[in-house]
Every structure is written in C-alpha cells, then in structure tokens.
Amino acid sequence: MARIRTVKPEYPKHHKTRKVSRDARLLNIHLWNLADDKGRLRELPNWIIGEVFPTDEDVNPGLLREWLSELSENRMIVRYEVEGENYILCHGFLDHQRI
C-alpha cells in the first residue's frame, strides 16, 4: 500500500523556506513526493519537470536547475553524485513530512 505524505503546517513559516522563491518552494514540496522514504531521488530534470510541471511550458531544464541551486544554496536539498549519476537528498525530509 502506498504511503500518504503530507506537509507539516509549519513548512511555509520555516526560516529556510522564507528565503527561497515561490517556484523553488513548490518544487521542494514536490521533490518530497518524488523521493523515496529516506528523502532521496535521481536528479533527472526532464523527468522532474514531467512530474511536477507537466503543463508549464515555460519550465525547462535550465530553469529547474536554477531552482535546485536555490534550494541547495539554502540547504534545503543536497545534490550529490554516485558513479556518474546525479542525486538529490531532501534535507530535513522527515522533519517536514508525515509518512
């Protein structure tokens, strides 16, 4: 059975959340939905765009990478590489998710 995830009500008021753009905040929440139960997912821009912004024609891989950089710079995600593959770790995943 799939686990249901909800965002804690405190998320919008968190000090890190207030430092990033609206689009980066939206992306961050959706990254949690794409992540495994440990908060990890592959950094595949076209796949993420298709899952998170399927009808937003203005969103492209370059723009998505800008939002990921914004989240990374504010320590909301960690971007890393394993054997040539890029990954994302949603920092504080369990602090802001209820699984």
C-alpha angles and dihedrals in degrees: 000000000000117000118239115228126197131182116242113247091239093065098093091052097047112121093237093048092056091057098063133069123267092252092051090050091051091048091049093056092048092048086062089056091052095044126094120247090279093054098255131131140159116266099235106151098195092048092047091049091050091051100040106026105023096152100032103103092185093064113093134164092267093054091045090053089052090055091046089051090050090052091046094049089053092048095244092123136017118220116205143159131233120184092339095311122115120229139180127217114198101225113224090011095155092042091063102029131074109203 
